[in-house]
Amino acid sequence: MIDLKNIMGHARRRDSRLSGAWLLGFLLLLPVGSRAAVHNVRDYGAKGDGKAIDSPAINAAIGAAVKAGGGTVYFPAGTYASYSIRLESHITLYLEKGAVLLAAKPSATEGYDAPEPCPYDDYQDFGHSHWKNSLIWGIGLEDITIGGDGMIDGEGLLDGNFNVPEVFRLRNKLGDLALPAGQGNKAISLKNCRGVTIRDLTLYRCGHFALLATGVDNLNIHDLVIDSNRDGLDIDACRNVRVTGCLVNTPWDDGIVLKASYALGYYRDTENVVISDCALSGYETGALLDGTRALPVLSGSRNKPGRLDRRAAGRIKFGTESSGGFKNVAITNCTFDLSGGVLLESMDGGDLEDVVIGNLTMRRVVGAPLFIRLGARMRSPEGRETGHIRRVRIHDVNAVYDTPPLFGIIIAGIPGHPVEDISIRCLHVHATGGLTPEAALKEVPEGEKKYPDPWMFGGPMPAKGMYLRHVDGLVLDDVRFTFDAPDSRPLILQEDVKNLTLNPTHLE
């Protein structure tokens, strides 16, 4: 069990400027007549006892702030069990230290707002096509802040406490499942908003998404601690985005993922994005917050012997939803532990281009440290053509310590559609090794329409360092692979590769 009091007491190690003092100091500077802009949810009937459903009182406080022209909705210490909270423009939700916003479990008569109709939900999973079935949601808003030193606990959201292998078996068989009536599946969900800041909070076991932001412009995400079971930050068809200083632990799904779905009903690129100074991991859910950093286990119980499942993730990824494209993106100064690496993908017609990635360090990589995949699933309206991946610059990446030998680095397009103009400089991968060519004799499938992931090719790959297929224009400079045990597979295997420039300093 996670001790919430313990977490709230010491989960954060932050500069004091990022503590609740910033709100207190701001309030003290306001003229006395202006302090009415702060609306304490307890003044509107919230109990904060973890039992009473406080969402009506919270929504009443938001309504009062809207009538006043905007303001801060304030949560003092306490546990506020809630269903859907409906944001409005010019509103700050502020959770004080010791405040927990708890996603309540639906009852026979009460629950979360129903998912709104979406005529475009054939083109992306259910979770990406609906926003209102969330703990906190907002559509068509501007000037929003969600912050404070408190916690959002998504206990009552779907996938808040699930059996991992069963969920993935069902997803593989049926796709992403629809929800029972009254059930929520996201902690924070925003659509077509502008001027959004989310900062300083802890988000724990947050269902399908800790954050789903779709069509959000000018999005700033700072200093979050996310310890959840499915996706951490899903940034979909957004522009002008900054994600900095976040700790993201997501053992069974993506940590920070950029998407460009068709959920808005038109093609929209995700562009002008900076991700920096973040730490990604795939420990068991809750093991970041309690400090144990335990391996994820199939039983979901830390009391039973665990093994690292192949789907353990916690990675940075682009493109599992890619009707639109990805442009002008920079990722820098991030660490990865017991997680996937960086995955760059275009599967549905979008162009991924002008991306710079650098200064990354990885330990205990699950899957491939780097995976670049252009495919043709084409989950887009009819007539969409295969996209492009081009002009990607990757530098100063170090992936060491207990890295499995199955994949190495994979860069793969499809026949007639190569990955183009890639450079990788100052890369070191240290893997466990120990395989032979006989371990990887099977033919690597093209898999043009398969879900993009290193596991799509089966594994082990026929190369111990780097597998290249359908690539035009690749520069490798100061690329080094080392191994704990001898591995007799070829270091680099090329199939349909043109314009390869190889300037190695150390190959082994």
HELIX and SHEET records of a PDB file:
HELIX    1   1 LEU A    4  HIS A   10  1                                   7    
HELIX    2   2 SER A   16  LEU A   18  5                                   3    
HELIX    3   3 ALA A   21  LEU A   29  1                                   9    
HELIX    4   4 VAL A   32  ALA A   37  5                                   6    
HELIX    5   5 VAL A   41  TYR A   44  5                                   4    
HELIX    6   6 SER A   55  LYS A   67  1                                  13    
HELIX    7   7 ASP A  121  TYR A  123  5                                   3    
HELIX    8   8 PHE A  126  HIS A  128  5                                   3    
HELIX    9   9 VAL A  164  LEU A  174  1                                  11    
HELIX   10  10 PRO A  437  ALA A  440  5                                   4    
HELIX   11  11 PRO A  454  PHE A  457  5                                   4    
SHEET    1   A17 VAL A  38  ASN A  40  0                                        
SHEET    2   A17 GLY A  71  PHE A  75  1                                        
SHEET    3   A17 ILE A  91  LEU A  95  1                                        
SHEET    4   A17 GLU A 142  GLY A 148  1                                        
SHEET    5   A17 ARG A 194  ARG A 199  1                                        
SHEET    6   A17 ASP A 217  HIS A 222  1                                        
SHEET    7   A17 ARG A 239  THR A 244  1                                        
SHEET    8   A17 THR A 270  SER A 276  1                                        
SHEET    9   A17 PHE A 326  SER A 339  1                                        
SHEET   10   A17 ALA A 279  SER A 281  1                                        
SHEET   11   A17 LEU A 247  ASN A 249  1                                        
SHEET   12   A17 VAL A 225  ASP A 227  1                                        
SHEET   13   A17 THR A 202  TYR A 204  1                                        
SHEET   14   A17 MET A 151  ASP A 153  1                                        
SHEET   15   A17 ALA A  99  ALA A 103  1                                        
SHEET   16   A17 GLY A  78  SER A  82  1                                        
SHEET   17   A17 ASP A  49  ILE A  53  1                                        
SHEET    1   B23 VAL A  38  ASN A  40  0                                        
SHEET    2   B23 GLY A  71  PHE A  75  1                                        
SHEET    3   B23 ILE A  91  LEU A  95  1                                        
SHEET    4   B23 GLU A 142  GLY A 148  1                                        
SHEET    5   B23 ARG A 194  ARG A 199  1                                        
SHEET    6   B23 ASP A 217  HIS A 222  1                                        
SHEET    7   B23 ARG A 239  THR A 244  1                                        
SHEET    8   B23 THR A 270  SER A 276  1                                        
SHEET    9   B23 PHE A 326  SER A 339  1                                        
SHEET   10   B23 LEU A 352  VAL A 365  1                                        
SHEET   11   B23 ILE A 389  THR A 403  1                                        
SHEET   12   B23 VAL A 419  GLY A 433  1                                        
SHEET   13   B23 MET A 466  ALA A 485  1                                        
SHEET   14   B23 ILE A 409  ALA A 412  1                                        
SHEET   15   B23 LEU A 370  LEU A 374  1                                        
SHEET   16   B23 VAL A 342  SER A 346  1                                        
SHEET   17   B23 ILE A 316  SER A 322  1                                        
SHEET   18   B23 ILE A 256  ALA A 260  1                                        
SHEET   19   B23 ASP A 231  ASP A 236  1                                        
SHEET   20   B23 PHE A 209  THR A 214  1                                        
SHEET   21   B23 LYS A 186  LYS A 191  1                                        
SHEET   22   B23 SER A 134  ILE A 139  1                                        
SHEET   23   B23 ILE A  85  ARG A  86  1                                        
SHEET    1   C14 VAL A  38  ASN A  40  0                                        
SHEET    2   C14 GLY A  71  PHE A  75  1                                        
SHEET    3   C14 ILE A  91  LEU A  95  1                                        
SHEET    4   C14 GLU A 142  GLY A 148  1                                        
SHEET    5   C14 ARG A 194  ARG A 199  1                                        
SHEET    6   C14 ASP A 217  HIS A 222  1                                        
SHEET    7   C14 ARG A 239  THR A 244  1                                        
SHEET    8   C14 THR A 270  SER A 276  1                                        
SHEET    9   C14 PHE A 326  SER A 339  1                                        
SHEET   10   C14 LEU A 352  VAL A 365  1                                        
SHEET   11   C14 ILE A 389  THR A 403  1                                        
SHEET   12   C14 VAL A 419  GLY A 433  1                                        
SHEET   13   C14 MET A 466  ALA A 485  1                                        
SHEET   14   C14 ILE A 492  ASN A 503  1                                        
END                                                                             
